[in-house]
Amino acid sequence: MSHGATELDRPVPLYMQVVRQLRARIASGELAEGSRIPSQREMMHIWHISMQTASKVIGALKTEGLAIPSIGRDTIVAPGAAARIAAAARGTAHAQADPPEAPGTRVITVTAAKTAAPADIAEMLGIPAGRPALRRQETHSKEDGKITSLAITWYPPAIADKAPRLADQQPLPAGTLAYIAEATATRATRAMEEVIAAAASEDTATALGIAPGSPVLITRTLYHAADGSIIEYRETATVPEHPNTRSYLLTGN
C-alpha cells in the first residue's frame, strides 16, 4: 500500500494531520471498504508519532464513522466511509458557521476575550458559573455603514483552548464552525435555535446604534457535537428592517 505524504506540520495537531491523510486515501478509494487501516505501531513508524497520538487517530476515524474494528485486532475501513466523506464535504461547502450575510452586508468589528461566564451561559456551556470562557462579539453593517446586527458567541474552554484563532480580532473567512472542525476535529451535528422579538438592552442598543428598548429580533443558537457536548452558543440581535437570513442543507430526501 502506498503511504503517500508522511511529513507533518507541527503547528497543527499531529493526530488531525494523520486523520486528514487517511481520510483522503479513503475518499480516493486507495483505502477501500474493508481495507485494513495501518495499526498504531505502523502509524508510529510511518508518521513518527507517539502511541497516544496514534490511538487518537484510530478514535477519531471511528467517531467519524470511517473505521470499525474487525475480527482480531485490525481496524478496517467502514462500509460507506467514502460516501460519508463526500457527504460531509458537500455539507462543509454549503454550511456556514455564521448566518450568511445579505448582499451588501459585512463584518465591521470583532472583539474576543476570555471573561467570566454568567450563570445562564455557564450552564449551557457545562462549566461552573464565573469560570472564564471565550466571548466573541461581531457587529455587521451595510455598505453604507449602518449597523444591522450584533452577534455574541461563547465557547467552552475545551473548544477555545484547541482553536486559538477564535480569539482573533478579525473575521474567520470560512466561519467559526468550519474552523473549529478543522482545528479540533469536532463537528456540529445538531443545532437548537429559538427566535424571539425583544426590547434591546442598553448594551445591545449602544452596539446597534438604536435607542434602548427598541424592538430587535433575537436569534439564539446552541450547537452540539455528535457526543452531545456544546461547541458554541450564539445570540444574534438584528434590527427589524434587516433580514436574518439562514441557509440550510437538507439531507435524507
MARBA-3410 file (N, C-alpha, C, O; in Angstrom, 1 decimal):
253
0.9,-1.2,0.0,0.0,0.0,0.0,0.9,1.2,0.0,1.8,1.3,0.8 ~ 0.5,2.2,-0.9,1.3,3.5,-0.9,0.9,4.3,0.3,-0.3,4.4,0.7 ~ 1.9,4.9,1.0,1.6,5.6,2.2,1.5,7.1,1.9,1.1,7.9,2.8 ~ 1.8,7.6,0.7,1.6,9.0,0.4,2.5,9.9,1.2,3.6,9.4,1.7 ~ 2.1,11.1,1.4,2.9,12.1,2.2,2.9,11.7,3.7,1.8,11.3,4.2
4.0,11.7,4.3,4.2,11.4,5.7,4.7,12.5,6.5,4.8,12.4,7.7 ~ 5.1,13.6,5.9,5.6,14.8,6.6,4.5,15.5,7.3,3.4,15.7,6.7 ~ 4.7,15.9,8.5,3.6,16.6,9.3,4.1,18.0,9.7,5.2,18.3,9.9 ~ 3.0,18.9,9.7,3.3,20.3,10.0,3.0,20.4,11.5,1.9,20.3,12.0 ~ 4.1,20.7,12.3,4.0,20.6,13.7,2.9,21.6,14.4,2.3,21.2,15.4
2.7,22.8,13.8,1.7,23.7,14.5,0.3,23.1,14.5,-0.5,23.5,15.4 ~ 0.0,22.2,13.6,-1.4,21.6,13.5,-1.3,20.3,14.3,-0.4,19.6,14.3 ~ -2.4,20.0,15.1,-2.4,18.8,15.9,-2.0,17.6,15.1,-2.6,17.4,14.0 ~ -1.0,16.8,15.5,-0.5,15.7,14.7,-1.5,14.7,14.4,-1.6,14.2,13.2 ~ -2.3,14.3,15.3,-3.3,13.3,15.1,-4.3,13.7,14.0,-4.7,12.9,13.1
-4.6,15.0,14.0,-5.6,15.5,13.0,-4.9,15.5,11.6,-5.6,15.2,10.6 ~ -3.6,15.7,11.5,-3.0,15.6,10.2,-3.0,14.2,9.6,-3.2,14.0,8.4 ~ -2.8,13.2,10.5,-2.8,11.8,10.1,-4.2,11.5,9.7,-4.4,10.8,8.7 ~ -5.2,11.9,10.4,-6.6,11.6,10.1,-6.9,12.2,8.7,-7.6,11.5,7.9 ~ -6.4,13.4,8.4,-6.7,14.0,7.1,-6.1,13.1,6.0,-6.8,12.9,5.0
-4.9,12.7,6.2,-4.2,11.9,5.1,-5.0,10.6,4.9,-5.2,10.1,3.8 ~ -5.4,9.9,6.0,-6.1,8.7,5.9,-7.5,8.9,5.3,-8.0,8.1,4.5 ~ -8.1,10.0,5.7,-9.4,10.3,5.1,-9.3,10.5,3.6,-10.2,10.1,2.9 ~ -8.2,11.2,3.2,-8.1,11.4,1.8,-7.9,10.1,1.0,-8.4,10.0,-0.1 ~ -7.2,9.2,1.6,-7.0,7.9,1.0,-8.3,7.1,0.9,-8.5,6.4,-0.1
-9.1,7.2,1.9,-10.4,6.6,1.9,-11.3,7.2,0.8,-12.0,6.5,0.0 ~ -11.3,8.5,0.7,-12.1,9.2,-0.3,-11.7,8.9,-1.7,-12.5,8.8,-2.6 ~ -10.4,8.7,-1.9,-9.9,8.4,-3.3,-10.1,7.0,-3.7,-9.9,6.6,-4.8 ~ -10.4,6.1,-2.7,-10.5,4.7,-3.0,-9.2,3.9,-2.8,-9.3,2.7,-2.9 ~ -8.2,4.6,-2.4,-6.9,3.9,-2.1,-7.1,2.9,-1.0,-6.6,1.8,-1.0
-7.9,3.4,0.0,-8.3,2.5,1.1,-9.8,2.2,0.9,-10.6,3.0,1.3 ~ -10.1,1.1,0.3,-11.5,0.7,0.0,-12.2,0.2,1.3,-11.5,-0.1,2.3 ~ -13.5,0.0,1.2,-14.2,-0.6,2.2,-13.7,-1.9,2.6,-13.4,-2.8,1.7 ~ -13.5,-2.2,3.9,-12.9,-3.4,4.3,-11.4,-3.5,4.4,-10.8,-4.4,4.9 ~ -10.7,-2.5,3.8,-9.3,-2.5,3.8,-8.8,-2.2,5.2,-9.4,-1.5,6.0
-7.6,-2.8,5.5,-7.0,-2.6,6.8,-6.4,-1.3,6.9,-5.6,-0.9,6.0 ~ -6.7,-0.6,8.0,-6.1,0.7,8.3,-4.8,0.4,9.1,-4.7,-0.5,9.9 ~ -3.7,1.2,8.8,-2.5,1.0,9.5,-2.7,0.9,11.0,-3.4,1.6,11.6 ~ -2.0,-0.1,11.6,-2.1,-0.2,13.1,-1.4,0.9,13.8,-0.7,1.7,13.1 ~ -1.6,1.0,15.1,-1.0,2.1,15.8,0.5,2.1,15.7,1.2,3.1,15.5
1.1,0.9,15.8,2.6,0.8,15.6,3.0,1.1,14.2,4.1,1.8,14.1 ~ 2.3,0.8,13.2,2.6,1.2,11.9,2.5,2.7,11.7,3.4,3.3,11.1 ~ 1.5,3.3,12.3,1.4,4.8,12.3,2.6,5.4,13.0,3.1,6.4,12.5 ~ 3.0,4.9,14.1,4.2,5.4,14.8,5.4,5.4,13.9,6.2,6.3,13.9 ~ 5.6,4.3,13.1,6.7,4.2,12.2,6.6,5.1,11.0,7.6,5.8,10.6
5.4,5.2,10.4,5.2,6.0,9.2,5.2,7.5,9.4,5.9,8.2,8.7 ~ 4.6,7.9,10.5,4.5,9.4,10.7,5.3,9.9,11.9,5.4,11.0,12.2 ~ 6.0,9.0,12.6,6.9,9.3,13.7,6.1,10.0,14.8,6.5,11.1,15.3 ~ 5.0,9.4,15.2,4.2,9.9,16.2,4.2,8.9,17.4,4.7,7.8,17.3 ~ 3.6,9.4,18.5,3.6,8.5,19.7,2.4,7.5,19.6,1.5,7.7,18.8
2.5,6.5,20.5,1.4,5.6,20.6,0.1,6.3,21.0,-1.0,6.0,20.5 ~ 0.2,7.3,21.9,-1.0,8.0,22.3,-1.6,8.8,21.1,-2.9,8.8,21.0 ~ -0.8,9.4,20.3,-1.3,10.1,19.1,-1.9,9.2,18.1,-3.0,9.4,17.6 ~ -1.3,8.0,17.9,-1.8,7.0,17.0,-3.2,6.5,17.5,-4.1,6.3,16.7 ~ -3.3,6.4,18.8,-4.6,5.9,19.4,-5.7,7.0,19.1,-6.8,6.6,18.9
-5.3,8.3,19.2,-6.3,9.3,18.9,-6.7,9.3,17.5,-7.9,9.6,17.2 ~ -5.8,8.9,16.6,-6.2,8.8,15.1,-7.2,7.8,15.0,-8.3,8.0,14.3 ~ -7.0,6.6,15.5,-8.0,5.5,15.4,-9.3,5.9,16.0,-10.4,5.7,15.4 ~ -9.3,6.6,17.2,-10.5,7.0,17.8,-11.3,8.0,17.0,-12.5,7.9,16.9 ~ -10.5,8.9,16.4,-11.2,10.0,15.5,-11.8,9.3,14.3,-13.0,9.7,13.9
-11.2,8.4,13.7,-11.7,7.7,12.5,-13.0,6.9,12.9,-14.0,6.9,12.1 ~ -13.0,6.3,14.0,-14.2,5.6,14.5,-15.3,6.6,14.8,-16.5,6.3,14.5 ~ -15.0,7.7,15.4,-16.0,8.7,15.8,-16.7,9.2,14.5,-17.9,9.5,14.5 ~ -15.9,9.4,13.4,-16.4,9.9,12.2,-17.2,8.8,11.4,-17.7,9.1,10.3 ~ -17.2,7.6,11.9,-17.8,6.5,11.2,-17.1,6.0,10.0,-17.6,5.4,9.1
-15.7,6.3,10.0,-14.9,5.9,8.8,-14.2,4.6,9.1,-13.7,4.0,8.1 ~ -14.1,4.1,10.3,-13.4,2.9,10.6,-14.2,2.1,11.7,-14.9,2.6,12.5 ~ -14.0,0.8,11.6,-14.6,-0.1,12.5,-13.6,-1.3,12.9,-12.7,-1.6,12.1 ~ -13.8,-1.9,14.1,-12.9,-3.0,14.4,-13.3,-4.2,13.6,-14.5,-4.4,13.3 ~ -12.4,-5.1,13.3,-12.7,-6.3,12.6,-12.3,-7.5,13.5,-11.8,-7.3,14.6
-12.5,-8.7,13.0,-12.2,-9.9,13.8,-10.7,-9.8,14.0,-9.9,-9.6,13.1 ~ -10.3,-10.0,15.3,-8.9,-9.9,15.6,-8.6,-8.5,16.1,-9.5,-7.9,16.7 ~ -7.4,-8.0,15.8,-7.1,-6.6,16.3,-7.1,-5.6,15.3,-6.9,-4.4,15.6 ~ -7.3,-5.9,14.0,-7.3,-4.9,13.0,-8.4,-3.9,13.0,-9.5,-4.2,13.5 ~ -8.2,-2.8,12.5,-9.2,-1.7,12.3,-9.3,-1.6,10.8,-8.3,-1.5,10.1
-10.6,-1.6,10.2,-10.8,-1.6,8.8,-11.7,-0.4,8.4,-12.3,0.2,9.3 ~ -11.6,-0.1,7.1,-12.5,1.0,6.6,-13.9,0.5,6.7,-14.3,-0.5,6.2 ~ -14.8,1.4,7.3,-16.2,1.1,7.5,-17.0,1.1,6.1,-16.6,1.9,5.2 ~ -18.0,0.3,6.0,-18.9,0.3,4.9,-19.4,1.7,4.7,-19.9,2.4,5.7 ~ -19.4,2.2,3.5,-20.0,3.6,3.2,-19.1,4.7,3.6,-19.6,5.9,3.6
-17.9,4.5,4.0,-17.0,5.5,4.5,-16.7,6.6,3.5,-16.8,7.8,3.8 ~ -16.4,6.2,2.2,-16.2,7.2,1.2,-17.4,8.1,0.9,-17.2,9.3,0.7 ~ -18.6,7.5,1.0,-19.8,8.2,0.7,-20.0,9.2,1.9,-20.5,10.3,1.6 ~ -19.7,8.8,3.1,-19.8,9.8,4.2,-18.9,10.9,4.1,-19.2,12.1,4.4 ~ -17.6,10.7,3.6,-16.7,11.7,3.4,-17.2,12.7,2.4,-17.1,13.9,2.5
-17.7,12.2,1.3,-18.3,13.0,0.2,-19.4,13.9,0.7,-19.5,15.0,0.4 ~ -20.3,13.2,1.5,-21.5,14.0,2.0,-21.0,15.1,3.0,-21.6,16.2,2.9 ~ -20.0,14.8,3.8,-19.5,15.8,4.7,-18.9,16.9,4.0,-19.0,18.1,4.4 ~ -18.2,16.6,2.9,-17.5,17.7,2.1,-18.6,18.6,1.5,-18.4,19.8,1.4 ~ -19.7,18.0,1.0,-20.8,18.8,0.4,-21.4,19.7,1.5,-21.7,20.8,1.3
-21.6,19.1,2.7,-22.1,19.8,3.8,-21.2,21.0,4.2,-21.7,22.1,4.5 ~ -19.9,20.7,4.3,-19.0,21.8,4.6,-19.0,22.9,3.6,-18.9,24.1,4.0 ~ -19.2,22.6,2.3,-19.2,23.6,1.3,-20.4,24.5,1.4,-20.4,25.6,1.1 ~ -21.6,23.9,1.9,-22.8,24.6,1.9,-23.1,25.3,3.3,-23.6,26.4,3.3 ~ -22.6,24.6,4.3,-23.0,25.1,5.7,-22.0,26.1,6.1,-20.8,26.1,5.8
-22.5,27.1,6.8,-21.6,28.2,7.3,-21.8,28.3,8.8,-22.9,28.1,9.3 ~ -20.8,28.7,9.5,-20.9,28.8,10.9,-21.8,30.0,11.3,-22.5,29.9,12.3 ~ -21.7,31.0,10.5,-22.5,32.2,10.8,-23.6,32.3,9.8,-23.4,31.8,8.6 ~ -24.8,32.9,10.1,-25.8,33.1,9.1,-25.2,33.8,7.9,-24.5,34.8,8.1 ~ -25.5,33.4,6.7,-24.9,34.1,5.5,-25.4,35.5,5.5,-26.6,35.8,5.7
-24.5,36.4,5.1,-24.8,37.8,5.1,-25.7,38.1,3.9,-25.5,37.6,2.8 ~ -26.6,39.0,4.1,-27.4,39.5,3.0,-26.5,40.4,2.0,-25.5,40.9,2.5 ~ -26.8,40.5,0.8,-26.0,41.2,-0.1,-25.7,42.6,0.4,-26.6,43.3,0.9 ~ -24.4,43.0,0.3,-24.1,44.4,0.7,-23.8,44.5,2.2,-23.7,45.6,2.8 ~ -23.7,43.3,2.9,-23.5,43.3,4.4,-22.1,42.8,4.7,-21.7,41.8,4.0
-21.5,43.3,5.7,-20.1,42.8,6.0,-19.9,43.0,7.5,-20.6,43.7,8.2 ~ -18.9,42.2,8.0,-18.5,42.3,9.4,-17.6,43.5,9.5,-16.6,43.7,8.7 ~ -17.9,44.4,10.5,-17.1,45.6,10.6,-16.2,45.6,11.9,-15.1,46.2,11.9 ~ -16.6,44.9,12.9,-15.8,44.9,14.1,-15.9,43.5,14.7,-16.9,42.8,14.7 ~ -14.7,43.0,15.3,-14.7,41.8,16.0,-13.9,42.0,17.3,-12.8,42.5,17.2
-14.4,41.6,18.4,-13.7,41.6,19.7,-13.8,40.2,20.3,-14.9,39.6,20.2 ~ -12.8,39.8,20.9,-12.8,38.5,21.6,-11.9,38.5,22.8,-10.8,39.0,22.8 ~ -12.4,37.9,23.9,-11.6,37.8,25.1,-12.2,36.8,26.0,-13.4,36.5,26.0 ~ -11.3,36.2,26.9,-11.9,35.3,27.9,-12.4,36.2,29.1,-11.8,37.1,29.5 ~ -13.6,35.8,29.5,-14.3,36.5,30.6,-15.1,35.6,31.4,-15.5,34.5,30.9
-15.5,36.0,32.6,-16.3,35.1,33.5,-17.6,34.9,32.8,-18.3,35.9,32.5 ~ -18.0,33.7,32.7,-19.3,33.3,32.1,-20.5,33.6,33.1,-20.4,33.1,34.2 ~ -21.5,34.3,32.7,-22.7,34.5,33.5,-23.3,33.1,33.8,-23.0,32.2,33.1 ~ -24.1,33.0,34.9,-24.6,31.7,35.3,-25.4,31.0,34.2,-25.2,29.8,34.0 ~ -26.2,31.8,33.4,-27.0,31.1,32.4,-26.2,30.6,31.2,-26.4,29.5,30.7
-25.1,31.4,30.9,-24.2,30.9,29.8,-23.4,29.8,30.3,-23.2,28.8,29.6 ~ -22.9,29.8,31.5,-22.1,28.7,32.1,-22.9,27.4,32.1,-22.3,26.4,31.8 ~ -24.1,27.5,32.4,-25.0,26.3,32.5,-25.1,25.7,31.1,-25.0,24.5,31.0 ~ -25.3,26.5,30.1,-25.3,26.0,28.7,-24.0,25.4,28.3,-24.0,24.4,27.6 ~ -22.9,26.0,28.7,-21.6,25.5,28.3,-21.1,24.3,29.1,-20.2,23.7,28.7
-21.8,24.1,30.2,-21.5,22.9,31.0,-20.2,23.2,31.9,-19.5,22.3,32.2 ~ -20.1,24.5,32.3,-19.0,24.8,33.2,-19.5,25.6,34.4,-20.6,26.0,34.4 ~ -18.7,25.7,35.5,-19.1,26.4,36.7,-19.4,27.8,36.4,-18.6,28.4,35.6 ~ -20.4,28.4,37.1,-20.6,29.8,36.9,-19.4,30.6,37.3,-18.8,30.4,38.3 ~ -19.1,31.7,36.5,-18.0,32.5,36.8,-16.6,32.0,36.3,-15.7,32.8,36.3
-16.6,30.8,35.7,-15.4,30.3,35.1,-15.1,31.0,33.8,-16.1,31.3,33.1 ~ -13.9,31.4,33.5,-13.6,32.1,32.3,-14.0,31.3,31.0,-13.7,30.1,31.0 ~ -14.6,31.9,30.1,-14.9,31.3,28.8,-14.6,32.3,27.7,-14.7,33.5,28.0 ~ -14.4,31.9,26.5,-14.1,32.8,25.4,-15.4,33.4,24.9,-16.4,32.7,24.6 ~ -15.5,34.7,24.9,-16.6,35.5,24.4,-16.2,36.2,23.1,-15.2,37.0,23.2
-16.8,36.0,22.0,-16.5,36.7,20.8,-17.7,37.5,20.3,-18.8,37.0,20.3 ~ -17.4,38.7,19.9,-18.5,39.6,19.5,-18.2,40.2,18.1,-17.1,40.7,17.9 ~ -19.2,40.2,17.3,-19.1,40.7,15.9,-20.3,41.7,15.7,-21.4,41.4,16.0 ~ -20.0,42.8,15.0,-21.0,43.7,14.5,-21.0,43.7,13.0,-19.9,43.6,12.4 ~ -22.2,43.7,12.4,-22.3,43.7,11.0,-23.0,44.9,10.5,-23.9,45.5,11.1
-22.6,45.4,9.3,-23.2,46.6,8.7,-23.5,46.5,7.3,-22.9,45.6,6.6 ~ -24.3,47.4,6.7,-24.5,47.5,5.3,-23.3,48.3,4.7,-22.4,48.8,5.5 ~ -23.2,48.4,3.4,-22.1,49.1,2.8,-22.1,50.6,3.1,-21.1,51.3,3.1 ~ -23.3,51.1,3.5,-23.4,52.5,3.8,-23.0,52.8,5.3,-23.0,53.9,5.7 ~ -22.6,51.7,6.0,-22.1,51.8,7.3,-23.1,51.7,8.4,-22.8,51.7,9.6
-24.4,51.5,8.0,-25.4,51.3,9.0,-25.4,49.9,9.6,-25.4,48.9,8.9 ~ -25.3,49.9,10.9,-25.1,48.6,11.6,-26.5,47.8,11.6,-27.5,48.4,11.8 ~ -26.4,46.5,11.2,-27.6,45.7,11.1,-27.8,44.7,12.1,-28.9,44.3,12.5 ~ -26.7,44.1,12.7,-26.8,43.1,13.7,-25.6,43.0,14.6,-24.5,43.5,14.2 ~ -25.8,42.4,15.7,-24.8,42.2,16.7,-24.8,40.7,17.1,-25.9,40.2,17.5
-23.7,40.0,17.0,-23.6,38.6,17.3,-22.6,38.4,18.5,-21.5,38.8,18.4 ~ -23.1,37.7,19.5,-22.2,37.4,20.7,-22.2,35.9,20.8,-23.2,35.2,20.9 ~ -21.0,35.3,20.7,-20.8,33.9,20.8,-19.9,33.5,21.9,-18.9,34.1,22.2 ~ -20.3,32.4,22.6,-19.5,31.9,23.8,-19.0,30.5,23.4,-19.7,29.7,22.8 ~ -17.8,30.2,23.9,-17.1,28.9,23.6,-16.7,28.3,24.9,-16.0,29.0,25.7
-16.9,27.0,25.1,-16.4,26.3,26.3,-14.9,26.2,26.2,-14.3,26.2,25.1 ~ -14.2,26.2,27.4,-12.7,26.1,27.4,-12.2,24.9,26.5,-11.1,25.1,25.9 ~ -12.9,23.8,26.5,-12.4,22.6,25.8,-12.3,22.9,24.3,-11.5,22.3,23.6 ~ -13.1,23.8,23.8,-13.1,24.2,22.4,-12.1,25.4,22.2,-11.3,25.3,21.3 ~ -12.2,26.4,23.0,-11.4,27.6,22.8,-9.9,27.3,22.9,-9.1,27.9,22.2
-9.6,26.4,23.8,-8.1,26.1,24.0,-7.5,25.4,22.8,-6.3,25.5,22.6 ~ -8.3,24.6,22.1,-7.8,23.9,20.9,-8.0,24.7,19.6,-7.5,24.3,18.6 ~ -8.7,25.8,19.6,-9.0,26.6,18.4,-8.6,28.0,18.7,-9.5,28.9,18.9 ~ -7.3,28.4,18.8,-6.9,29.7,19.2,-7.3,30.8,18.3,-7.4,32.0,18.8 ~ -7.6,30.6,17.1,-8.0,31.7,16.2,-9.4,32.2,16.5,-9.7,33.3,16.0
-10.1,31.5,17.3,-11.4,32.1,17.7,-11.2,33.4,18.5,-12.1,34.2,18.6 ~ -10.0,33.5,19.1,-9.7,34.8,19.8,-9.2,35.9,19.0,-8.9,36.9,19.5 ~ -9.0,35.6,17.7,-8.5,36.7,16.8,-9.5,37.8,16.7,-10.7,37.6,16.8 ~ -9.0,39.0,16.6,-9.9,40.2,16.5,-10.2,40.5,15.0,-10.1,41.7,14.6 ~ -10.6,39.5,14.3,-10.9,39.6,12.9,-11.8,38.5,12.5,-11.8,37.4,13.1
-12.6,38.7,11.4,-13.5,37.6,10.9,-12.7,36.3,10.5,-11.5,36.4,10.1 ~ -13.3,35.2,10.7,-12.8,33.9,10.2,-13.4,33.6,8.8,-14.6,33.4,8.8 ~ -12.7,33.6,7.7,-13.3,33.5,6.4,-14.3,32.4,6.2,-15.3,32.6,5.6 ~ -13.9,31.2,6.7,-14.8,30.0,6.5,-15.9,29.9,7.6,-16.7,29.0,7.5 ~ -15.9,30.8,8.6,-16.9,30.7,9.6,-16.3,30.0,10.8,-15.3,29.2,10.7
-16.9,30.2,12.0,-16.3,29.6,13.2,-16.5,28.1,13.3,-15.5,27.4,13.7 ~ -17.6,27.5,12.9,-17.8,26.1,13.0,-16.9,25.4,12.0,-16.3,24.3,12.4 ~ -16.6,25.9,10.8,-15.7,25.2,9.9,-14.3,25.3,10.5,-13.6,24.3,10.4 ~ -13.9,26.4,11.1,-12.6,26.5,11.7,-12.5,25.5,12.9,-11.4,24.8,13.0 ~ -13.5,25.4,13.7,-13.5,24.5,14.9,-13.3,23.1,14.4,-12.5,22.3,15.0
-14.0,22.7,13.3,-13.9,21.3,12.8,-12.5,21.0,12.4,-12.0,19.9,12.6 ~ -11.9,22.0,11.7,-10.5,21.9,11.2,-9.5,21.8,12.4,-8.6,20.9,12.3 ~ -9.7,22.6,13.4,-8.7,22.7,14.4,-8.9,21.6,15.5,-7.9,21.2,16.1 ~ -10.1,21.2,15.7,-10.3,20.2,16.8,-10.9,18.9,16.4,-11.0,18.0,17.2 ~ -11.3,18.7,15.1,-11.9,17.5,14.6,-13.3,17.3,15.3,-13.8,16.2,15.3
-13.9,18.4,15.8,-15.2,18.4,16.4,-16.2,19.1,15.5,-16.0,20.3,15.2 ~ -17.2,18.4,15.0,-18.1,18.9,14.0,-19.5,19.1,14.7,-19.9,18.3,15.5 ~ -20.2,20.2,14.3,-21.5,20.4,14.8,-22.5,19.4,14.0,-22.5,19.4,12.8 ~ -23.2,18.6,14.8,-24.2,17.7,14.1,-25.6,18.1,14.5,-26.5,17.5,13.8 ~ -25.8,19.0,15.4,-27.2,19.3,15.8,-27.2,20.8,16.3,-26.3,21.2,17.0
-28.2,21.5,16.0,-28.4,22.9,16.4,-29.8,23.1,17.0,-30.8,22.6,16.4 ~ -29.8,23.7,18.1,-31.1,24.1,18.7,-31.2,25.7,18.6,-30.3,26.4,19.0 ~ -32.3,26.1,18.0,-32.4,27.5,17.7,-33.8,28.1,18.1,-34.8,27.4,17.9 ~ -33.8,29.2,18.7,-35.0,29.9,19.0,-34.9,31.4,18.6,-33.9,32.0,18.7 ~ -36.1,31.9,18.1,-36.1,33.3,17.6,-37.2,34.0,18.4,-38.4,33.5,18.4
-36.9,35.1,19.0,-37.9,35.9,19.7,-37.7,37.4,19.3,-36.7,37.8,18.9 ~ -38.8,38.1,19.5,-38.8,39.6,19.4,-38.6,40.1,20.8,-39.3,39.6,21.8 ~ -37.7,41.1,21.0,-37.4,41.6,22.3,-37.1,43.1,22.3,-36.8,43.6,21.2 ~ -37.0,43.7,23.4,-36.6,45.1,23.5,-35.1,45.1,23.7,-34.5,44.3,24.5 ~ -34.4,45.9,23.0,-32.9,46.0,23.0,-32.4,46.4,24.4,-32.9,47.4,24.9
-31.5,45.7,25.0,-30.9,46.1,26.2,-30.0,47.3,25.9,-29.8,47.7,24.8 ~ -29.5,48.0,27.0,-28.7,49.2,26.8,-27.5,48.9,26.0,-27.1,49.6,25.1 ~ -26.8,47.7,26.4,-25.5,47.4,25.7,-25.8,47.1,24.2,-25.1,47.5,23.3 ~ -26.9,46.3,24.0,-27.2,45.9,22.6,-27.6,47.2,21.8,-27.2,47.3,20.6 ~ -28.4,48.1,22.4,-28.8,49.3,21.7,-27.6,50.1,21.4,-27.5,50.7,20.3
-26.6,50.2,22.3,-25.4,51.0,22.0,-24.6,50.4,20.8,-24.2,51.2,20.0 ~ -24.5,49.1,20.8,-23.8,48.5,19.7,-24.4,48.6,18.4,-23.8,48.8,17.3 ~ -25.8,48.6,18.4,-26.5,48.7,17.1,-26.8,50.2,16.7,-27.3,50.4,15.6 ~ -26.6,51.1,17.6,-26.8,52.5,17.3,-28.3,52.8,17.3,-28.8,53.7,16.6 ~ -29.1,52.2,18.2,-30.5,52.4,18.3,-30.8,52.8,19.8,-30.0,52.7,20.7
-32.1,53.2,20.0,-32.5,53.6,21.3,-32.7,52.4,22.2,-33.3,51.4,21.7 ~ -32.3,52.5,23.5,-32.6,51.3,24.4,-34.1,51.1,24.4,-34.9,52.0,24.4 ~ -34.5,49.8,24.4,-35.9,49.4,24.4,-36.5,49.3,23.0,-37.6,48.8,22.8 ~ -35.7,49.6,22.0,-36.2,49.5,20.6,-36.3,48.0,20.3,-35.6,47.1,20.8 ~ -37.3,47.6,19.4,-37.5,46.2,19.1,-36.4,45.6,18.3,-35.9,46.3,17.3
-35.9,44.4,18.6,-34.9,43.7,17.9,-35.3,42.2,17.8,-36.1,41.7,18.6 ~ -34.8,41.6,16.8,-35.0,40.1,16.6,-33.8,39.4,17.2,-32.7,39.6,16.8 ~ -34.1,38.6,18.2,-33.1,37.8,18.8,-33.1,36.4,18.4,-34.1,35.7,18.5 ~ -32.0,35.9,17.8,-31.8,34.5,17.4,-30.8,33.8,18.3,-29.6,34.3,18.4 ~ -31.2,32.8,19.0,-30.3,32.1,20.0,-30.1,30.7,19.4,-31.0,29.9,19.1
-28.8,30.3,19.2,-28.5,29.0,18.6,-27.4,28.3,19.5,-26.4,28.9,19.8 ~ -27.7,27.1,19.8,-26.8,26.2,20.6,-26.4,25.1,19.7,-27.2,24.3,19.3 ~ -25.1,25.0,19.4,-24.5,23.9,18.5,-24.0,22.8,19.4,-23.2,23.0,20.3 ~ -24.3,21.6,19.0,-23.9,20.4,19.7,-23.0,19.5,18.8,-23.2,19.5,17.5 ~ -22.1,18.8,19.4,-21.3,17.8,18.6,-22.0,16.5,18.7,-23.1,16.4,19.4
-21.5,15.5,18.0,-22.2,14.2,17.9,-22.3,13.5,19.3,-23.3,12.8,19.6 ~ -21.4,13.8,20.2,-21.5,13.2,21.6,-22.3,14.0,22.5,-22.4,13.7,23.7 ~ -23.0,15.1,22.0,-23.8,15.9,22.8,-23.2,17.1,23.5,-23.9,17.9,24.1 ~ -21.9,17.2,23.4,-21.1,18.3,24.0,-21.4,19.6,23.3,-21.8,19.5,22.1 ~ -21.3,20.7,23.9,-21.5,22.0,23.3,-20.3,22.5,22.6,-19.2,22.5,23.1
-20.5,23.0,21.4,-19.4,23.6,20.6,-19.4,25.1,20.8,-18.4,25.7,21.0 ~ -20.6,25.7,20.6,-20.7,27.1,20.8,-22.2,27.5,21.0,-23.1,26.8,20.6 ~ -22.3,28.7,21.7,-23.6,29.3,21.8,-23.6,30.7,21.3,-22.7,31.5,21.6 ~ -24.5,31.0,20.4,-24.5,32.3,19.7,-25.9,33.0,19.9,-26.9,32.4,19.8 ~ -25.8,34.3,20.2,-27.0,35.1,20.3,-26.8,36.3,19.4,-25.9,37.1,19.6
-27.7,36.4,18.4,-27.6,37.5,17.4,-28.9,38.4,17.6,-30.0,37.9,17.5 ~ -28.6,39.7,17.7,-29.6,40.7,17.7,-29.6,41.4,16.4,-28.6,42.0,15.9 ~ -30.8,41.4,15.7,-30.9,42.0,14.4,-31.9,43.2,14.4,-33.0,43.0,15.0 ~ -31.6,44.3,13.7,-32.6,45.4,13.7,-33.8,44.9,12.8,-33.6,44.1,11.9 ~ -35.0,45.4,13.1,-36.2,44.9,12.4,-36.2,45.0,10.9,-36.7,44.1,10.2
-35.6,46.1,10.3,-35.7,46.3,8.9,-34.6,45.5,8.1,-34.6,45.5,6.9 ~ -33.8,44.7,8.9,-32.8,43.9,8.2,-33.1,42.4,8.3,-33.4,42.0,9.4 ~ -33.1,41.6,7.2,-33.5,40.2,7.3,-32.4,39.4,8.0,-31.2,39.7,7.8 ~ -32.8,38.4,8.8,-31.8,37.5,9.4,-31.9,36.2,8.6,-32.7,35.3,8.9 ~ -31.1,36.2,7.5,-31.2,35.1,6.5,-30.5,33.8,7.1,-29.4,33.9,7.6
-31.1,32.7,6.8,-30.5,31.4,7.2,-30.5,30.5,6.0,-31.4,30.5,5.2 ~ -29.4,29.7,5.8,-29.3,28.8,4.7,-29.1,27.4,5.3,-28.2,27.2,6.1 ~ -29.9,26.4,4.8,-29.9,25.0,5.3,-29.6,24.0,4.2,-30.2,24.1,3.2 ~ -28.8,23.0,4.5,-28.6,21.9,3.7,-29.5,20.8,4.1,-29.3,20.3,5.3 ~ -30.4,20.3,3.3,-31.4,19.3,3.7,-30.8,18.0,3.2,-30.5,17.9,2.0
-30.8,17.0,4.0,-30.3,15.7,3.6,-31.4,14.6,3.9,-32.3,14.9,4.7 ~ -31.2,13.4,3.3,-32.2,12.3,3.6,-33.4,12.4,2.8,-34.4,11.6,3.0 ~ -33.5,13.3,1.8,-34.8,13.4,1.0,-34.7,12.5,-0.3,-35.6,12.5,-1.1
END
